[in-house]
Amino acid sequence: TAEDVEAKESIKPTETTTYGESYAQIARENVTQQTDARSTLYLEEVKLCKLRQEQVLLKNDILKKELEVLTMELDKVKLEMEVLSAKKQFYCAGGAPASPASFN
């Protein structure tokens, strides 16, 4: 990056620290550490994105299953209504001595 180039240019390779290391070597190590940190960060971001995608897929699967359950419950209610309608027709046709109060 531009910052890395600027950092390299601002450090003179002939100057040395009190410990005998050249500033150029320190700069190279710093750049390497920054690159390693960026690589690690990038890999962690990729992992996070994959986990988020998996989470979305799992949520979609859950929603599909919930929709299936609701569809089955609706079908059950429809069948119960058909049964009640058939019973009402049966009672209204005189199939029973008295029709239930709930159908009047």
C-alpha positions as CSV (number, residue, x, y, z in Angstrom):
1,T,0.0,0.0,0.0
2,A,1.0,3.6,-0.2
3,E,1.6,3.7,3.6
4,D,4.0,0.8,3.3
5,V,5.9,2.4,0.5
6,E,6.1,5.7,2.4
7,A,7.3,3.9,5.5
8,K,10.0,2.1,3.6
9,E,11.2,5.3,1.9
10,S,11.3,7.3,5.1
11,I,13.6,4.8,6.8
12,K,17.2,5.0,5.7
13,P,18.8,1.5,5.5
14,T,22.3,2.8,6.6
15,E,21.1,4.1,9.9
16,T,21.1,1.6,12.8
17,T,19.4,1.4,16.1
18,T,21.1,1.2,19.4
19,Y,20.7,-2.5,19.2
20,G,22.6,-2.8,15.9
21,E,19.6,-3.5,13.7
22,S,19.2,-1.5,10.6
23,Y,16.1,0.6,10.3
24,A,15.4,-1.2,6.9
25,Q,15.3,-4.5,8.7
26,I,12.9,-3.2,11.3
27,A,10.7,-1.7,8.5
28,R,10.7,-5.1,6.6
29,E,9.7,-6.9,9.8
30,N,6.9,-4.3,10.5
31,V,5.6,-4.7,6.9
32,T,5.7,-8.5,7.2
33,Q,3.8,-8.3,10.5
34,Q,1.2,-6.0,9.0
35,T,0.9,-8.3,6.0
36,D,0.5,-11.3,8.2
37,A,-2.1,-9.5,10.3
38,R,-4.0,-8.4,7.2
39,S,-3.9,-12.0,5.8
40,T,-5.2,-13.3,9.1
41,L,-7.9,-10.7,9.2
42,Y,-8.9,-11.5,5.6
43,L,-9.1,-15.2,6.4
44,E,-11.2,-14.5,9.5
45,E,-13.5,-12.3,7.4
46,V,-13.9,-15.0,4.8
47,K,-14.8,-17.5,7.5
48,L,-17.3,-15.1,9.0
49,C,-18.9,-14.6,5.6
50,K,-19.2,-18.3,5.1
51,L,-20.7,-18.8,8.5
52,R,-23.2,-16.0,7.8
53,Q,-24.1,-17.6,4.5
54,E,-24.6,-20.9,6.3
55,Q,-26.7,-19.2,8.9
56,V,-29.0,-17.7,6.2
57,L,-29.4,-21.1,4.5
58,L,-30.3,-22.7,7.9
59,K,-32.8,-19.9,8.6
60,N,-34.3,-20.5,5.2
61,D,-34.6,-24.2,5.9
62,I,-36.3,-23.4,9.3
63,L,-38.7,-21.1,7.6
64,K,-39.5,-23.7,4.9
65,K,-40.2,-26.3,7.6
66,E,-42.4,-23.8,9.6
67,L,-44.3,-23.1,6.4
68,E,-44.8,-26.8,5.8
69,V,-46.2,-27.2,9.4
70,L,-48.6,-24.2,8.9
71,T,-49.7,-25.7,5.5
72,M,-50.5,-29.0,7.2
73,E,-52.3,-27.3,10.0
74,L,-54.4,-25.4,7.4
75,D,-55.2,-28.6,5.6
76,K,-56.2,-30.1,8.9
77,V,-58.6,-27.2,9.6
78,K,-60.0,-27.5,6.1
79,L,-60.7,-31.2,6.6
80,E,-62.3,-30.5,10.0
81,M,-64.5,-28.0,8.3
82,E,-65.5,-30.5,5.6
83,V,-66.4,-33.0,8.3
84,L,-68.5,-30.5,10.2
85,S,-70.2,-29.5,7.0
86,A,-71.0,-33.1,6.2
87,K,-72.4,-33.6,9.7
88,K,-74.5,-30.5,9.3
89,Q,-75.9,-31.8,6.0
90,F,-76.6,-35.1,7.6
91,Y,-78.4,-33.6,10.5
92,C,-80.4,-31.2,8.3
93,A,-81.4,-34.0,6.1
94,G,-83.1,-35.8,9.0
95,G,-80.4,-38.3,9.5
96,A,-80.6,-37.6,13.3
97,P,-83.5,-37.1,15.6
98,A,-82.5,-33.6,16.4
99,S,-79.9,-31.3,14.9
100,P,-77.2,-30.0,17.3
101,A,-77.6,-26.5,18.7
102,S,-74.3,-25.4,17.2
103,F,-75.6,-25.7,13.6
104,N,-78.8,-23.6,14.1
